Amino acid sequence: MELYNLKPAEGSVKSEKRIGRGEGSGHGGTSTRGHKGAKSRSGYSKKKGFEGGQMPLQRRLPKFGFNNNNRKEYKAINIEVLQTLAESTGVSVIDPTVLLNSGLVGKNDFVKILGNGALTTKLEVKAHAFSKTAQAAIEAVSGTAVKL
């Protein structure tokens, strides 16, 4: 078996339906579009979600839920990440600019420190929010947790 003698299984590949190529093809004339009407014309497209005049789904179903415009989304950073960051860069003060420079957060992100992992280095951590376990872990190694 070589690449030049490979071919698909018998009956697995159908030839393309060539539309609008003369009456002898069986698909000439109206080119399978039927007679007259908007759907037979070029450029026809129905509106997205149109159901033939029936009330469409997006209008039948009511609005659902509640969106709070004042919600703040926080980027979660665990204290184990802070530990590895402190070990690799040698910084003792970690704030959003240090996290931004290391590529962990974006420039408009709010930072929340979470308590997953172990912290052994004394750090001054500045963030927008702290979980109780993270704050306790930072203070356990005589570090400080400062809210911005």
HELIX and SHEET records of a PDB file:
HELIX    1   1 LEU A    3  ASN A    5  5                                   3    
HELIX    2   2 GLU A   23  SER A   25  5                                   3    
HELIX    3   3 ALA A   38  SER A   40  5                                   3    
HELIX    4   4 LEU A   57  ARG A   60  1                                   4    
HELIX    5   5 ILE A   79  THR A   89  1                                  11    
HELIX    6   6 PRO A   96  ASN A  101  1                                   6    
HELIX    7   7 LYS A  132  ALA A  140  1                                   9    
SHEET    1   A 3 TYR A  74  ASN A  78  0                                        
SHEET    2   A 3 PHE A 110  LEU A 114  1                                        
SHEET    3   A 3 ALA A 129  PHE A 130  1                                        
SHEET    1   B 3 VAL A  93  ILE A  94  0                                        
SHEET    2   B 3 GLU A 124  ALA A 127  1                                        
SHEET    3   B 3 THR A 144  LYS A 147  1                                        
END                                                                             
